[in-house]
């Protein structure tokens, strides 16, 4: 059984705790309006994005007024063209909802050779108790398709999210997690 609880923090943000089974907890904090910021790679072989409550902008910055979700763990699993798992890496979102996963060297070459990254995140939902009645938001990886807690970053998606530019891209940015 999964239980989601929320409590106020200093009157400016909300905390969500996802409690599973025998007391394992994962906390997420919902920021104030406008707290979501763009996450920018600082080097090669990174996948970066923002977890936020707001409209899905897919390949874009969080919309004006978007609320950051801190404490979301984003995981990427890199597979080569033969479906062989090459690496797994995770990062947790900060107070502005930003994360950057450091992939192994050669991320872009694996993807451009028909590899991909399976992206997922936890928790899958957050509940905002700052409003009455409370609102629970389901998360999904940003982009087209069926709302899902996971997404596949293939070559087609990688070239929509190039960092620093399409010609020399070795990292991807604006790979967002949207709660709506």
RAPE-V360301 format. One record per helix or strand of 3 or more residues. SS is the DSSP state (a for helix, b for strand). FROM is the first residue (numbers start at 0). TO is the last residue. If there is no record, write none. Layout:
ss,from,to
SS,FROM,TO
SS,FROM,TO
This chain:
ss,from,to
b,1,8
b,12,19
b,23,32
b,45,52
b,66,69
b,72,78
b,84,91
b,97,101
a,106,111
b,115,121
b,124,127
b,134,140
b,149,152
a,154,157
b,176,178
